[in-house]
Amino acid sequence: MTPPRGALPASAQQRRLAYFAWASVCLIWGTTYFAIRITLETIPPWLMSGMRWTVASAILTIYLASTGERLPRVSWKGILFLAVTLLVLGNGGVVWAEQYVPSGLAAVIVAASPFWMSGVEALRSDGEPLTVKTVLGLVIGFSGILLLVWPDLTAGGAAGRGFLAGVISLQIACAGWAIGSSHSRRHARDQNVLATTAAQMMAGGVLMLLLGTALGEWRVLHFTARTGWALAYLTTIGAVGGFVAYTYALRHLPVSLVSLYAYVNPVIAVTLGVLLLHEPFDSRMAVAAALVFAGVAIVKTPRRTGQGRGARERRGAMGPPQATEPGGGAEPHVKNGSLVRAAGAHRTP
């Protein structure tokens, strides 16, 4: 059997494990929005994010040390840039927004990240220009977002203002993730993906701890069993486990299949929010979510005509789809039989 393009040859057992890993990615990253909402009950957003990523970085570093692998030198200037765009903005923005936006709606809005990636790429001299198809996808997708958030935006009062701030924060998160991803796919070198991810997590975590300290979040920090378990889940299974499952699935399955997690995650997040947190989700929201997914599908569908070698090479340099939830770490891809950072990258999400 010919292995899927972009994946390594796999035995029947490896393929079964790869499908299990892909299902795990869908489940894990679909539940992180729910877990974030739980932690925010008693843990302020920036301290929570900072603790999550610094501990996750320590776990990866200990694992690398236990394998006897030497930690490579990294460009801390590049690491800091990506830590700010991918983690502080990309992930921290989502966490901050979930103080005001239901977790399921946050997941649907974040699913529109490819719209921002298309815009960032169009602004680059070496990026792909917007096409009629892409613009159509953007219009459809953003109309879905507008339909999704309009009633709450026009509600007025403190709740309406908080919701608006949360929606803006989610858009900033998507933009930060798009900028960081675009930069990372072009400027990184072939480095050990786990070591580079650990460095990114550490830098982003420390920055968010400093931000939380500056904002006085330590004064209101306290833990309950519920929020403590949610933070532990986000730090271990959500951050490290999801990334490991994603890299394994990417090694043995087609990128086109692995990328489908981006459509499954919001469904899981919405379901958990409705069933366990009693978040609202009506027919209007369902139609809005369908418009967002349709727009994303149109934007992400590759062009079939008029593609010269340069265009194909630019798309190849962009690597696999982003690992979402936003800001989850480096974006690995397969090259010469091993996992490396995406063509010059440093998400996750």
N, C-alpha and C positions, 0 to 999 in steps of 0.2 A: 504493500500500500504506500502510495506516495505521500510523504508528510505534508501537512498544510504549509503553504507559503509563509515564510517568516517564523516557522517553528522548527524545532529539532525533531529528528526521527524519534518516534516513541513506540514502545512496546504496548501491548494491550493493557497491561497493568498500569503503565505510566499514563495512558490515555484515560483510563478510569479514574486514576488519582487526579488527573488534570481537570476532568469534568467536575469532580468533587471539589477541587480547589476553586474552580470558577463559581460553583454554587455557593461556596463559602464566602467568596468575595461579594456576591450579590447580597447574601444575608448579613454579613458583617458590616459592610459599608451602608447597607440600608437601615441598620439598627443604630448607627452612630448618632444620627439626628435625634432619635428618641433618647439615647443615653445622655447626650449633651443637655437636652431639656431637663432631664432628671438632675444632673449635677448642678444646674443653675438654681435649683431650689435653695441651696445653702452656700454654694461656692461661687464667688465672683468670676466673671468671664475670663479676665486676663490671667489671674492666678491659676484658674483651672487649666487653661491652655498651657501656661508655662510649666506647671507641674507635670501635665500629661506628656509633653514632648521631651522635657529633660530626663524624666524617668525612662521613657521609651528609648531615648538615645543611650542611656546607661545600659539598658538591657541588650541592645545591639552591640555595644562596645564590649561588654562582658562575653557575649557569644563569640565575637570575632577573636578575642583574646584566648578563649577556650579552644578554638580551632588551631591556634598557633599561627594564624595569619598576621603578617605585618601590616600595620595600619599605614596606608600610603599618605604621602604629603598631599595636602589640598590647598587650593588657593582660597585663603580666608576672605579675600575681597569678594570673590565670586560667591562663596558660601554665604556671606552676609547679605549680599544682594538678593539671592534666592530665598534665604531665610525670611527676609522682610516681605518679599512679594508673594511667596508661596505659603508661608506659615503665618506670619503676623497679619498680613492682609487677607490672604486666601482662606486660611483656617480660622484665624482670630476674628475676622469679620463675620463669618458664619456663626461662631459661638456668641459674639456680642449681639447679633441680630435675633437669635433665638430667645432673648429676653422678652421680645415684643412680637415676634412672628411665630405662629405655630410650627412645630417641627416638620410636619408634612408639607406645608406650603413652602417652607424654606428649602426642602429637598427638591420640590418642583422648580422653584426659581433657580436654584443652583444648577439644575439639569440644563439650563440654557447657557452654560458657560461657553459652548462652541460658538455662540453668536459673538461673544467678545473676542474669542480667538480669531475668528474670521476678520473682525475689524482691525485687530492688532497686526495680523499678517498683511492686510491690505495697505497698512501705513508703512510697511517696511519696503525698502528698495529691492530686497531679494525675496520678498514675500509674494503670495498669490493675490492678484487683484480681485475685487469683487466682480462676480458675474451676475447676470440676470437671475439665474437660479438661486444663487446665494442671497441676493437681495430679497427675492420672493420668500425664501425660508426665514430671513430675518424679520420681515414684515409679519408673516404668519405667527412666528414664535413670540415676538414682542406684543402682538395683539392678544395672544393667550395670557401673557403676564399681566397686561393691562386689565383684561377681563377678570383675572384672578384677584387682583389687589384693589381694584377701583372702589368697591363698596366700603372697604375699610379705610381707604385713603380719604374718602369724602365724608366719613362719619363725624369728623371733628372731635374736639375735646382732647384730653390727655392721651386716651387710648389711640385715637387716630394719629396724633403726632408721634407717638411711640412706634406705631406700626409703620408709618412713613420712614422714620429713622431706621427701622430694621430693614425695610426694603432697600433703602439707599446703601446700607451697610452690606447687604447681600450683593448688590451690583458692584460695589467697590471690591468685595471679595472675588467676584468673578473676573473683574478687570485685572486685579493683582495677580490672580492665578494665570490669566492669559499672558500677561507681560512676562512673568517669571518663566512660564513654560516655553514661550517663544525664544527667550534669551537662552535658556538652558539647552534647548535642542540644537543650538548653533555654536555655543562657546565652550562647552565642557570638553574634556578629553575622556578617552576610554579609561574609566576608573572603576574600582571595585564598588559595585552599587550599594552594598550594605554599609561599607565604611563611609562613603560619601553621604549617604542618607543619615547615618548616625551624626555626622558633623553638622548637617543641616538642621536636624532635630534639636541638637544641643544649642546651636546658635539661636534658632527661633524661640526655643523654650526659655533661654536666659533673657532674651529681649522682652518676651511677654511677662516674665516675672518682674523685670525692672519696671515695665509699664504699669503692671498691677500695683507695685509698691508706690510708684509716683502718684497713682490715683487713690491711694489710701485703702486699697481693698483688704489689706490684712485685718483692719478693724472690724470688718463684717464677716470675715471668714469663719465658718464652723462646719463641722461634718456631722452627718447622721449615717446610720448604717446604709440607708438607701442611696444617698449621694456618694458615700465612700465606695460602695460596690460599683456604682455607675462609673466613677472615675477610674477604678481599677480595670474595669472592662474596656474603657476607651484607651487606656494606656497600654494594656497587654494585647488583648484580642483585636481591638479596634485599630491600633496603630501598627503593632508589630505583626500580629497574626494575619491581618488583612493584606499587608504588604507582601509577606512571604507567600501567601496563597496566590496573590496576583502575579508575582514573578514566576511561580511554578506553572500556572495556567498559561502564561504567555510563552513559555518555552515549548509547550507541547500542543497548543491549540491555535487555530487561525486567529489573527488579530481581529478580523471581522466578527468572530464569535465572542471573543473575550470582551470586545467593546460593548456588547449588549447589556452588560451590567449597569451601564449608565441609564438604561431605560427601566431596569428592574428595581434599582435602589429607591427611586421616589415612590414606587408602588408600595414597597415594604414600609417606607417611612410614613406614608399617609395611612396605611392600614394600622400600624402600631399607634400612631397619634390618635386615630379615631377610636380604636378599641380600648386602649389603655389610658390615654390622657384625655379622652372625651373631646378631642379637637373637632371643630366643624368640618364637614366635607359634603357639599351638596351637588346637585346636577350642574350648576353653573361652574363650580370648581372642576368638576370632571371634564366638562367641555373645554375649559381653559387649559387644563393639563394636557388634553389631547392635542390642542393647538400648539402648545409648547413642544411636545414630542414630535409632531408633524414637522414643525419648523426645524428642529434639530436634525431630523432624518433627511430633510431636503438639503440642509447646509453640509451635512457630513457625507452625502452621496458623492462619490468621486466623479469628475467629469470624464466622459467617454470619448469626446472628440476634441480636436485642436490641442492635443497635449504633446508638446515637443519634449525633447529629452530634458531640457532645463526644468520644465514644469514637473516632470516625473521625479527628477532629482530633488527638487525642493520639497515635494510631498514626502519623499523617502526620508529626507532629513528631519521631518517633523515626527517621525516615529509613530508608536502606537497611541491610542487615545489616552487622554489623561486619566489617571487613577483617582477616582473621586470617592471619598469625600475630599473636597479641595484641601490642598496643602498637606497631603499625607506623606510626602517624601519624594524620592527621585522617581523618574520614569524609566524603567529598564526596557531594553529590547534585546533581541538575540543577534549576536554578531560573531561570526567565526566559531560557533559552537559554545559560546559562553554569554552570560548576561553582563551587559555593560550599560552605562548610562546612555540615555537616548542621545544619539548623534550630537555630541557636544552639549549634553545637559548637565545638569547637575549631577509629578505628583504623580502626586502621589501623586481620589481623590484624590 
